[in-house]
Amino acid sequence: MTDDNRKAGKPAGKYSVPGLDKGLDVLELLSDRAISMSQADIARALGRTTGEIFRTLSALEARRYIRRTEAGHYRLTLKLFELSRTHSPYEELLRVALPVMRRLSERIGETCHLTTLRDGEIVVLAQQESPRPFRLSIEVGSRHSPLTTTSGRILLAAMEEEDRLAFLSDYTSFHDLPEDVREAFLIRVRNVAERGYEIADGERFVGGLDVGVLVGTRRSSVRAALVVATLRSASGPDTEQILKALQEAGAEITERVGLGEHAPPGGD
């Protein structure tokens, strides 16, 4: 067994490539933790010194597999996702979600979109436009802040509290907010976690209405937010009707794609 494999606690292959092993160890660690980590945290988790992994981190950053946050921590980028997109779990999610989204849009007459949280940002995966002549639209592939969107609050609410706080620690803009504003945001996210949906009425602009639900569960390896963004008028829309239809669509996608909640063996 080589020194590198011995440190990582892994069996040595027939041909060991220490530099490659270090890089893969870092990528696997960041993927497993799903949060950003400092150089010292990465070194400690891998049983190495910070000097040992400095060049590895620099090389991975130069090749755009990882990036440094405003706080100087490291997190995965979307590059691995892009390389593996032909076998990506999001392909199956989209295959299942798109016809459900189409039926949802026809049922309520509103545009809906599907987003996920990747590389610290909300990414729009798909959209189904309303059949009506006047409608809101959002660009597929566009990126948005998780701090200012309905999708962001839904996906942050799906995290464990510890992971959520670690995620937010990377956002200088969050910590620059007054303490009472930060606390109000955290309370709102916890409320979303408790009720399982989010409604934002007139938050981004007067007359705007966002209603969203989680696709997947807090235990899912893949999670998304299904959101309806629309405009209020004298005749509606009916928020309760939209929420009920969204919850049914979200549950259908979750079940059909295999992301439903399953009790662990021997659980209560």
Secondary structure as UniProt FT lines:
FT   HELIX           3..8
FT   HELIX           18..33
FT   HELIX           39..46
FT   HELIX           50..62
FT   TURN            63..64
FT   STRAND          66..68
FT   TURN            70..71
FT   STRAND          74..76
FT   HELIX           79..83
FT   HELIX           85..87
FT   HELIX           89..108
FT   STRAND          112..118
FT   TURN            119..120
FT   STRAND          121..128
FT   TURN            140..141
FT   STRAND          143..144
FT   TURN            146..147
FT   HELIX           150..157
FT   HELIX           161..168
FT   TURN            169..170
FT   HELIX           172..175
FT   HELIX           179..195
FT   STRAND          197..201
FT   TURN            206..207
FT   STRAND          208..215
FT   TURN            218..219
FT   STRAND          224..231
FT   TURN            234..235
FT   HELIX           239..256
FT   TURN            257..258
FT   TURN            265..266
//
